[in-house]
């Protein structure tokens, strides 16, 4: 099921916008920052607003979803308001990102073989290149939360166990790299999917379509220097 925590940005919206949103579909970016349908396009509300996933950050904003409603989405309602808000946003200084309080996602198909919980070489490289440098730069780490996720294929109980094992594998590898910080290892099973797919797809294509749901999230809770 789709993560119900997805956020929607309300910029330049008027009640009449529902009639104006029959516009060109917006292709979803590959980093899964927006919820998407089986065609790979961003899903939108009845008012044409894009649904964000839990991975979304301001750097992931795409034209037609965030800020002024630029092409390919027409903006017939309150364009001056939207453009004014966009100019104001661009003029504001960018806040420094809290490097030591961040969530990193490991795509499961690049981390584990399908239905397996053993870290592969690509997964270890991702941890070495993305996670360890952050930990090394932090003044102090309060804790690390590692959560495994699966798609909905198979039995729910099996998916729960698999998600826990995958999270434990990541925690175990971090320990071999000298990480002694307390780690909270969790499994969400199939309960927090970020993508829906057509169940009538051939099995192989359905597995590929559901790949974004198979992931491990590493949340670092710390303090920058």
Beta strands, then each sheet from edge to edge (+ up, - down):
strand 1: 101-107
strand 2: 138-149
strand 3: 183-187
strand 4: 215-224
sheet 1: 1+ 4- 2+ 3+
end
